[in-house]
Amino acid sequence: MSSEPSISATRRMTIGSVLLFIVFLAAWEWLPEALGVPQFIIPKASRVWEESLRMWSRDRLLFHTGITAMQVLVGFLLGMLLGMLVGFVLGMSPTTEFVLSPYILALQIAPKVAFAPLFVMWFGYTVYPKILVAVLIVFFPVMINVLGAVRAIDPDIVRLARSFKASRVQIFRKIQFPASLPPFFAGLRIAATLAVIGVVVGELVGGNTGLGYLLTFGEGSGNTAMVFVAIIMLTLVGIVLYGAIVLIENRVLHWLPSRARTA
C-alpha cells in the first residue's frame, strides 16, 4: 500500500515529461516558420529527422556515434579511476597533498580544452587526444569530491577503530571508502557530462571520425540540419552515460535513504 503513492507520482511525472516533449517538438516544428526564421538558421524538426535518416544510410551516423561513445566511455573510466586514486591518496596523506597541491592546482586552473591541440601534435589524428582531454576533464570533479569526503570523516571514528586494533586496510574498507561513495557518485554525475565535452573538443580540433567531425563537416557545408543531428546524438550519448551512473548509484548506495539518492 505504501508504494502506491510513489508509483502514481512517478506516472504523473512521466506523463508530464512526455507532454512537455511533445509541446517542445510541436514548437520546434511550427514556431520558427511562423516567426519567419529561415531554415538555414533553425531547421524544422521534420527536416532534422529526414537528415538523420539520410546520415544513417549515407554518412555512417551509427559508426560516428559509436566512435564518440567509445572515446567518452574510455576517457570517463580512466579519469574516474585516476581521480578516485589521487583523491584517496591526498585525503589520507596531508603531506602528499601539501607537496602535490600546487601542481594539481596549476593543472586544474589551466583550461583543459587548451590541451587538445597539444595532444593532437603529440599523438596525431588518433583516438588518444580525445580520450586524454576527457580524462583531464573527468579527473578533477572526481578527485575533489573524493578528497573532500575523506577529509570530512570524523577523526574520532578513525581513532576509535584504531583503538580496537583495526588495520589501515580495515579502516579504509570499513570507514573511509563507504563514506566517500555518495560524494564520489555526485562527482561522477558531473563528470559524465564533462566527458562528452572533452571528446567533442578533441574531435573538433583534430578528428576525421566521430560526432565532432560531423559537426565540423556540417558547419563547413552549411548543413544546419546535420549540425542539429550531431548535437542530438551527443546529447543522447551523455544521457545514456548519466543514466547508467544513476542506476549503478542506486544499486551501490541502496543503504542510503531514498531522499539521498537520485530518483
N, C-alpha and C positions, 0 to 999 in steps of 0.2 A: 504493500500500500504506500510505503514511504517513497518508492521510486516513481510513482505515477506522476506527481507534480513536475519532477525533473524531466521526465520523458515528454510531457506536454509542453514544458517550456522550451525544450530542445526542438520540438516540432515547430513551434511558433517562430523561433529564431531562424530555423531553416527555411520556412516558408517566406519569412520577411526578407531573408538574404536572396532567395530566388527571385522574388518580386522586384527587389531593388536591381538585380542584374538584368531583368527583362526591361525595366524602365531605362536603365543605362544603355542597353542595346538599341532600344527604340529612339532614344535621344541621339545616339551616335548615327543612326541611320537617316533620320529626317531633319534633325535640328540644324546641322551645318548647311544643308541645301536651302532650308528655309531662311537662314540668316545670310545667304549669299556667299558662303565660304567656298572658294574654289576646291576642286577635287585634289589638286596637287598639293594643297596645304593640309586638309583633313579629308581623306577619302571616306566614303560611306562604309559602314560595317559590311554590307554585302560585297563591296568591291575588295575589301581586305580578305574576306572569306574566299572569293574567287582567286585572288592572288595566292593565298595559302595552298589552294588545290593545285594551281599551276606550279608553284615552287615544290610541292610534294612530288610531282611527277617529273619535272624537268630540272630543277635546281638542287635536288637531293636534300630537301629540307630535313628529313629524318636523320640523314647522315651528319649534317652540320649540327643538328641539335644534340645528337649522341656524342659528338666530339666535345662540344662545350660542356655537356653534363658530366662526361668523364673527367675533364680537367677540373671542373668545380668540385666534384667528389674527392678526387685525389688531393687537390690543394686544401680542401676543408679538413680531411682526415689528417694530413701531415701537420697542418697548422694547429689543429686541435691537440694532437699528441705532443707537439713541441711546446705549445702554450701551457698545457697541463703539467708537463715535466718541469719546465722552468718555474712555473708558479709554485709548485710544491717545494722545489729546491730553495728558492728565495724565501718562501714563507717559513721554512723550518730552519733556515740558517741566516740570521741577521748579518753576520759577517760577509757572507756571499752576496747578499743584497746590497750591502754598503759598497762592495768592490765593483759589482756589475751594474748597479743602478744608473750611473752616468752614461754608460754606453747604451743601455737599453732605452733610457730616456731620449738620447740623441737619435736612435733609430726610430723611436716612436714619433718624435716630432717631425722627422723628415717625411715629406709626402710619399706615401707608398707607391702611388701611380707613377711617380717620377723615376722609379727604378725600372719600369717596363722597357724604355729604350735601351738602358744599360744591359739588361738581361738579354735583349734581342741581339745586341752587339756581341755578347759573350757566347750565347748558345744558338744564335741564328733563328731561322723561322721554323722552330720546332715547338713541341708542347711545353718544354721546360720553362720558357719565360712566363707563360700564362700561369702555370702551376706555382711558380715561385712568387709571383705577385699575389696570388690568392693566399699562399702560406703566410706571407708577411702581414696581410690584412687580417687574416683569421687569428694569427698568433696573439695579438695584443689584447683584444677583449677577453679571450680565454685566460691568458696569463694573469691579467689584472684581477679578474673575478676569483680565480683560484687563490692567488696571493692574498687578496683581501679576506677571503673566507678562512684561510689558515691562520692569518694574523688575528682574526676576530674570535678565535676559540678561547674560552675562558682558561687561563693558565692554571687555575686551581684544579680543573678537571684533569689536566695532564699531570700535575703534581700528585693528585690522588691516585691516578693509575700507576705512577712510578712507585708510590708508597706500597702498592700491592704487588710490586716486583714485575710490572708489565715491561716487556722489552720495547725497544724503539719501533720494531716492526709491528708489534701488537698495538701500540699507541697509534701508529699511522693507520692500521687496518680497522681499528675499532672506534677511533675518535676523529682523527684528522680527515681521513678520506670520506667517511659518511657526512661530516659537517660541511665539506666543500662541494658536495654534489648539487644542492639547489643553486648556488651561485654559478657553478660550472655549467649547468644546463641553461641558465639565463644567458651566460656568455655565448653558448653555442647557438642559441636562437638569434642573437645579434650577428654572430659570425656567419650564419647560414646565408643571410642576405648580402653580407660584405664579400663572401667568396665569389658570388656571381659577378659583382662589380669588378673584382680583381681580374678574373678571367677575361671579361669583356674588354677591359682596358688593354690587357696583353694582346688580345686578338685585334683590337683596333690599331695598335701601334705596329705590330708585325705578325700578321697571320694570313694564311691563304685557305684556312678552313675554319669552321665554327660559325656561330651566330653573329659574332662580332665582325667577321669577314662579310657576312651577308648585309649587315648594317652599312658597312663601308661601300659595298658594291651597290646597294640600293640608293645610297646618298649620291654616289658618283653618277649613276644613271638617271637620277631624278625620279626614281620609282618610290614614291611616298608609301604606297601600299606595302611594298616589300619591307621597308623600314618598320612599319607597324607590325607586320607579321613577325619579324625578328624580335621586336620588343615583347610581343605577347609570348613567344616561345621562351624567351629569357625569364619572363615573369613566371611561367609555368615551372621552369626548372627550379627557380627559387622557392616556389610554393611547395613543390614535392619534397625538396630537401628540408624545408622548415617543418612540414607536416610529419616527416619521418622522425625528426628530432623530438617533436611533441609527443608522438606515440611512444618512443623509447623512454622519454622522460616520465610519462605516466606509468610505464611498466616498472622502471627502476625506482622511482620515488613513490611507490604505492603506499608506503608507510606515512606519508605526509597527509594532512587534512586536504580534502578536495578543494578548498578555497585557495590553498597554496600551490596548486598545480594548474596548468593550463587546461582550459575546458576542451 
